[in-house]
């Protein structure tokens, strides 16, 4: 279970660099976007982009790093929202 999103963020970057990857995908948040901007300013990252959601796009919904539902991006009163299309049943341990 993911408890520290900042450690996860830094580990993803470190692992991508160590494996020679040019790109890495990281779940977005304002904090991580700001950290990425600072890393870019300091020369540790060449560039970054946040992919905006598109209406009609299928997405996975995670809670505590566990897939709980699938959905679709919708427009509600000119704001983006999500309609859940499938609830994922919890696995019993």
N, C-alpha and C positions, 0 to 999 in steps of 0.2 A: 504494500500500500504506500502511495506517495504522500509523505507528510511535509516535505520541504520543497516547494516548487522552485525556489532559487537554486538549491543544490542540483535539482533535476535539470534546470536550465543550463547551469555551468557544466554539468557532466555531459549533456548532449553536445555542447560546443566542443569540449575537450575531446570527446570520443570521435566526433566528426573530423577534427583536425588530425588526431592520431591515426585515423584510418585513411587520410588523404582525400576526404570528400570536400568538394567545393561548396556544397549546399547542405543546410540542416533545417529541418522543420521543427518548430517549437510551438506548443500551444500558446496562443496570444493572451497577453494581459497588458494593462497600461504600465505596470511596474517593469515587466520584462522588456517592453518596447523602449522605455526610458533607459534601462540598463544597456540595451543593445546600441542605442544612440551614443551613449557615453563610450562604450567599447569601440565604436566606429571612430569617434572623435580622437581617441587615444591611439588609433592605428591598429587595433587588434582584430577588427572586422573590416573587410573591404566595403561591403554594402549590405543593406537589408531592405526588405519590403514586407509590409503587412497586407496580406491578401484580403480584400474586403469580401464579405458575404454577398452572394447574388441571389435575388429572388428566384425561388424554384430549386435552388441548390439543395441536394441531399446532404445531411450532416449527421454525425454521431454525437450523442450527448453522454458525457462522462460525469460521474460524481465520485470523488475520492479515487480517481484513476480507474474506475470501473465503468464499463459500458452499461448504461441503464436504459437507453432508448435511442431510437432513430427518428429523425424528423426532417422537416423541409422548411427552408427560409421563406417567410411570407412578409408582405407589406401590410401593416395595419395602421391606418390613419397617418400615412407617410413616414412610419417608423418601422425598422426591421423587427421581426419577431420570429418565433419558431412554432410550428405546429408539429406535435409529436404524432408520428405515423405508426410507430411500433414500440411497445414496451418490452424490454428484454427481461425475461424471468431470471431471478437470482439463482445461482447454483448453490445447492446445499453441500456443505463440506462433510 
